[in-house]
Amino acid sequence: MTDLGTVSALIVEANPSMRTQLRNMLNTSGISKVQFAVTAGVAVRKLRDSRYDLILCEYHIGDGQDGQHLLEDLRNNSIIPLSTLFIIVTGERQYERVVSAAELAPNDYILKPFAADTLHDRIVRALDKRDAFLPIYRLIELGNIPDAISMCIKTEESHPQWLTDLLRLRAELHIASGNANEAQRLYEKILEGRSIPWARLGLAKAFFMQKRYAEAEDTLQSLVNENELFVDAYDWLSRTREAAGELQSARSILANAATLSPHRVGRLRRLGELSIEIGEHEEAEKALSEVVRKGKYSDFRDPEDHVRLLQAQLGRGDTAQAEATIRDLERSMAGLAKTRSCTNLSSVLLHVKKGNTEKAAEAIKALFSDQDNAQPLSLKLKSELARACFATNMDSHGAEVVLDIMRNAPDARTLASTQAILKEAGKAELGEQLAKQMDAEVKDLVAEGARKAQGGDYEGAVQFMLSAVRKMPGNVHVLFNATLALLKYIENCGWNERFATQARDLMERARQLDPGNSRLPALTAFYYTLLKKYGIQP
């Protein structure tokens, strides 16, 4: 049992009397190392600087934030470790909404009003469970997914009281490592006992990763039919419709989710993007204005949101408002790595809309000349840049941007949308030419890397494939083969810490771009087999 005297806690609560009450309750339990955060932003900054064992968070924090959203931001941005307990304090009336809407669950919920001994018992129980999971959490934080899965199985035997939670974690690890088939098997095993919403959501995600969109949609549709508050099911249903090419339906579903849970910036951002894609610029402006407003004071703000908002405003023909958005971008996002690129791109789009091709061309040249010093734009914004280049007769610049998008496209849909840009510009033949060039480049790079390795030049293969990664940093096929070259070097030439780190980083990049790729599990297993071969602790 954990000594409560060693536990550090952060109370996230806007109400001063409630903060005092919670601190006194923790003190009564023996937890004396207590700090406060009065807003979500303060909590994020404190958690970036220090590690806490326990976060006790009121559901309604204020300023449109809630405890569930804070938890998702903290976990998704790796600000708190898995070992940090996150307990939400909520009123009876919000409980159903909080529980039903949460894909990423906190460690516990405590309903108000409650006594000090209730809080004590729930914290002790959560700590006991955490201690059982700690060996798994350590492996996950090291990136050692295969051993984490094995540790889950061992812990299922030693702590059968947590069996369902361990099965859930094991299934999530299989999802994270790209093994959708095994994740599906585990979720189906969980569902044999009873119909649990999060397990059905997980099963739908496994179907989605296998591109079994009809089965994923059936599962997700039944979830939202049974519980209209299950917002994460709406998100995945929207993604499923989008993957099937049904953009209008995907946007409508996401709009429903945003109505139910209006404060998630990521959801509003995607709603704005989809609205732009289908030409609903007024709806896009509403969503993206809110994203920009919420993002100005956020630790997770992104200058690209201003560009998206400007796209919506230009789509409505409101150039005056677009100019105001550029001024706000320069002022509120000053100092961020991507701000200059986003400002230049915004100027390009504005001048194209106004028909001032000369000024648009100048802004395009400024954007290209600053590429070496700026953080790269997302592929979606690069697509807008390509359109602008062709609209201003800067065809060579446009072809360069299109080729860059093709080299780093994570899926077939991105490639198809890029071809559509060229077709709109009357350059379909150029699209076919660039696609063939890109395909030949990738094949030649991979073949040359493999030839060097087969000839015993493992170091040459590594350097060649790393050069390919620098050229195509978002091409999953190149990332996989570069990782393989690094691991083959280690297998045949001995342990190399730098190469092992690079291999792990490239695998993680590939996992983020294409989490359902069938090569991921084998490549990950190969990496950890080499660690064991050389007796390296991950």
N, C-alpha and C positions, 0 to 999 in steps of 0.2 A: 504494500500500500504506500502511495506517495505521501511524504511528509508535507502537510499543507503549509507548514512554516517556510518551505522553500519555493512555494508557488508564487509567481508574479502575475498580476492581473491588470487589465486595462478595462475601465468602464466607459462605454460609449453611450452617453446620455445627455440630452440638452437641458433637462430640468434639474436645477441645482438641488432641490430638496430630495429628488429621487436618487441623484448621485450620492448624496450623503447617506441616505438610507441603505443603498446597496453596499457602500463602503463599510458601514457599520455591520451589516450582515456578514460580509466577507471577514472582517476583523473577528467577529464572534466565532467564525469557523476556523480561525487560526491563520487566515491569509492576511498578512499585514503589508506586503509589498504591492500597493495599489496606486495606479495613476488614472487620470481622467482624460477624455476627449469629448468636447462638446459638439463637434460636427464630424461628418464622415471625412472631410479633408484633413482635419487635425489628426484623426485616427490614422489615416494613411501615412502622414508624415511621421508620427510617433512610431508606427510599425516598420517603417523603412529604417529607422535609426536603432530600434531596440527589439529584442525578441521577448515575447510574453508567453507564459504557459496557458493563460486563460483570457479570453475576451468575453465580457458580459455586455451585450449590446441591446439596447431598446429597439423595438421594431421600427417605430416612427422616430427617426433622428431629426427630421426637419429639413427644410429647403428641398423638398421633393425626393429626398433620399430615404431609403429604409435599410434595415439591418440585412435583409436578404441580398439586396443589391451590393451593399458594402462587402459582404462575404464573397460574392461572385467576383468583384473587382480584385479583392485581395488574393483569392485563389488563382484566378485566371492570369494575373500578372506576377505570380510567384512572390508575393510580398510577405506572406506568412507560410511557415512550414505546415505539413500535415499534422505534426505533433501539437500544434497550437489549438486548444479547444475554443470553439466559437459557440456560445450559447445565446439564443435570442430570448429576450423578455418581451412578452406580448399580452395584450388583453384578449379576453375570451372571444370577442366579436371578430377580431382579426385572425384568430387561430386557423380557421378553415382556409382562408385565403393564403396565409403564409405557408401552411403545410402543403396544400394542394398545388401551389404554383412553383414549388421549389424542386428543380432537378438537382442542384448542388445543395445538399442538405446540411444544415448546421449539426453540431454534435448533440444538441438538445434544444427544446423549447420549454420555457417556464411560464405558466399562465399567471397573470396578476389577478387578484392579490395573492401573495404567498408569504410564508413565515421563514425565519432564518434557518430553522432546521430543515425545511423543504429544500432551500437553496443548497445547504450543506450536503444533504443526501444526494442531490442530483450531480453536484460537482464531484463528489467522491466516486459515484458510479461512472461518470464520464472519464475520470482519471484512470480508474481501474481498466476500463475498456481501452483507453488510449495506450496504457502500458502493455496490454496484450498485443496491440497492433504496432508498437514501436519498431520492432525488428523489420517489419514489412515497410514501414514508412522510411526507414533509413536507406533501405535498398532502392526504393522508388526515387528518393531525392538524389541518389547516386546515379540514377538512370539505369539501374540494373533490373530491367523488367523480368527477364527469365527467372532470376533467383527470387525476385519479389513474388512471382506467381507460385514458385515452389514453397516459399515461406508461408504463403496463404494456406496451402494444402496442409502443411505441418501444424499451423495454428488452428485449423479447423478440427484437428484431432485433439489438441491440448486444451482448446477453449470452445467446446461445442455450443456453449450458450450464445456465442456470437456467430453461429454458422451462417445465417442469412446475410449478415453484414460482410462476412468474409467471402461468400460466394459473389456478392455484388461487387466487392473490390476486385476480385479475380476477373470477373467479366469485364469490368472497366479497364483493367490492365490489358486484357486481350484486345479490346477496342483500340486502346492507345497504341498497341504494338502492331496493329493492322491485321490481327487474326480474327476476322469477323465470324468465321465458321465456329470457332471454339467459344466465342462470346455468345453466339446464338444458342449453342448447346447448353451453356450455363444458365442463361436467362430462361430457357425453356424448362430446365430443371427446377429453378426457383418457382416458376409459375405452375408447376405440377401441384404444389402445396396449396397455393391460393393466388388469386388474381391481384397482384400488387402493381399499382400504376407505374412506379419507377422501373420495374422489371419489364413491363410491356413497352415503355419508352425505350429502354435499352435494347429490347428485341427489335424494335423498329429501326434503331440506329444500325444494328447489325445487318438488317435487310438492306438499308440504304447503302452501306459500305459495299455490299455485294451487288449493288445496282439492281436489286429486286424491288423496284420502286412501287409496283402495284401492291405487294404485300406490306411494304412499309406504310403506304398510304392507308390501307385498310385498318392496320393496327392503330395508327395515329388518329384516323377519323373516329374510330370507336372510342378512343380516349377523350377526345374533345366533346363527343356527343354525351358521354357519361358525366363529364366534369368540365363545365365551361371555364373554370378557373385554372385549369392545368395549362398555363401559358407556354411552358417549354414544349408541350406537344404541338401547339400552334406553330411555334418556330420551326420545328422539324417537319411539320406538314407543309409549311411554306417552302422549305428547302427541297422537299421531295417534289412538289409541283414545279418548282423552278428547274430542277434537274430534268424533269420530263418536258421542259420547254413551255410550260403553261404559266407564263409570266403574269398575266392579268389575275389569274386565280391565286398565284403565290402572293401577289401584292395585297389582294383583298384579305387573305388569311392573316397576313402580317399586320394589316391595319386593325383587324379585330383584336389581335394580341396586344397591340399598342394601346388600344382603348382600355383593355382590362388592366394593363400594367404600363402606364404611360411614362415611366421615369428611366427605362433602360436605354442608355445612349446607343448601344450597339444595335438594338432592335429598331430604334428610330432611324439610325443611319442607313440600315439595310432597306427600310421602308422608303426612305428618300431616294436611294439608288434605283430601286425597282420602279418607283414612280417616274423617274427620269427616263428609264429605259423604255417605258410604254407610253411616254409623252404626256403624263399627267403632272404637268409642271406646277400647277397651283398646289396640289397635294404634296408634291415633293418639297416645295418651299416651306410649307407649314412644318413638315417633319424636320427638315434640315435647319430651319431657324431655331427650333428647339434644341437640336444637337449642338449648334454653335453657342447658343445661350448657356447651356449646361456645361459646355466644354471649356469656356473661358477661364474658369477658376479651378478646373479639374487637373489632377496629377496625370491624367491619361488623355489630355487634349491633343488634337491632331490638326495641323494647318490644312490638310486636305478637305476637312469638313467645310471650310469657307469656299473652296473651289466648287464643291458639289452644290452648295447653296447658290453660288453665282451661276452655275449651269441652269438651275431651276429658274432663277430670275431672268436669265437671258432667254430661256425657253418661253417665258411669258412676254418677252419683249421689253422688260423693264431695265433699261440700261442705266438709268439714274440710280436705282437701288443696287445694281451690280457694282457701280463705282463706289458706293458707300460700303459695300461688303469688302472690296479691295482695301479701302482705307482702314476698316476695322481689322482686317487680316494683318496688315502691317503693324498696327498699333498693339493689338491684343496678343499676337503670336510672336512678337519680336524676340529674337534670341534663340528660337528653336531651329534645329538643323534643316528642316524642310521648308521653312517659311519663304526664303528667297525664291526657290523653285516654284512654289505655289503662287507667289505674287506674280512672277513672270508669266506663268501659264494663265493665270486669271486675266492678265493684260492682253495676252494673245487672244483668248476667247472673246473678250470684250471688243477688241478692235476688229476681229472677224465679223462679229455680229453687226457692228456699225458700218462695215464695208470699207474700213480703212486698212487696205492690204499692206500699205507701206509701213505703217506703225506695227501691224501684226508681225510682219517679217522681221522688223528690228527686235521685237520682243522674243521671237523664236531664236534669233541669233544669240541674244543675251542668255537665253535659257540653255542653249547648247554650249556656249562658251564657259558656262559656270558648272557644267556637269561634274567635273573632277572634284569640285569643292562642296558639292551639295549632296544631301541624302537622296537616293533614287525615289522617284514617284511610283505610285502603285501602277499596276498594269492598266487598270481602268482609266486613270488619268492620262497615261501614256497614249491610250487609244484616242482620247480627245485631242491630244497634241498632234497625233498623226492626221486626224481629220483637218485640223487647222493648217497643217503644213500643205496638204493637198489643196485646200481652199485658197491658199495664197501663192500657189504655183511653186512652192518650194519642195519639188518632188523628191529630190535626193535626200533632203532631211526627213521627209515623210517615209521614204523607203527604209532609211536607217532606223527610225522608230519602230516601224512595222516588223522589221527583221529582229529587233531586240525583243519585241513582244512575243514573236513566234519562238524565239530561242528559249524563252522563260515561261511559256504558257503552261499552266499546271493541268489543263484538261482540254478536251476536244471543243467544248463550248467557247473557250477563249479564242482558240484558233479560228473557229467558224465566225465569231463576231469580228475578228480582225480581217478575215476575207471579205466580210460584208462592208467594212469601211472602204476597202479598195474598190469593191463593186460600185458603191455609192459615188466614188470619185471617178468612175469610168476607167478604172485601172485593174480590172479583174485579171487580165493577162499578167500584170506585174505581180499580183497576189500568188498566182500559180508558180511563177518564176521564183519568188522569194521562198515559198513553201518548199520547193524542190531544193533550193540552195541550203535552207536550214536543215532539211532532212539529210542531205548529203554531208553537211558539216558534222552533224551528230554521229552519223554512222562512221565517218572517217575517223573522228576523234576516238570513239569507243574501240574501233578496230585497231587503231594504232596503239592505244594503251594496252589492249589485250595482246597484240603482237610482241610488244616489249616484254610483258610479263612472261609470256610463253617462251621467249628467248632467254629468260633468266635475268633480264635487266629490270629488276623489281624497282630500283630507285628511279630509273628512267621512266617507268610506267607511272610511278607516283607523281613525279614532277610534270609529266605530260598531262595527266588527268587533273591535277590541281590547276594547271594553266587553263584547261577546258572549263573548270568550275568558275574561274575568274571571268571567263568570256560568257558563260551561260549560268549564272548563279541560281536561277530558278528552274533549270531544266532537271526534272526528276531523274530521267534516264542517265544523265551525266553525273548527277549526285550519287546515284547508286554505284555506278562503275568507278567513280573516284574513291568512294568508301571501300569498295572491294579491292582496288589497287593498294590502298594503304594497309588493309588487313592482310593481303597476300604478302606484302613486304614483311610485316611483322611475323607471319607464319614461317617464312623462309629465311629471313635474315636476322631474327632476334627482336627482342623487345625494344620499342622506340616510343618513349613517352609522348613526344610531340606528335608523332603520326597517330598514336592511339587517341589523343585528344581531338585531332582533326577528324578522324574517322567518326568519333562519337558526335561531334558537332554537325558533320555532314548528314549523318543518319537522322539526327533530330530535325534538321532542316527539311529533309525529304519526308519525314513523318508529318510535319506540319503542312506541307504542300499536298501530300497524297496519303492520308492516314489509312486508307483501305488497300494500299498496294500490296500485292501478294508476295513481293520479295522481302518486305520488311521483317517478318518473323525470322526467316532463315539468316538474314544479314545480322540481325541483332544477336541471335544465338551464336553465330560465328565469332562475333566480337567478344562475347563473354566466355566462350570456349578458350579463346586465346589468353584472356586474363587468367583463367585457371591454369592453363598450360604453363604460364610463366610465373605463377604464384603471386600475381598482382592483386592487391586489394582495391576494388573499385572505389 
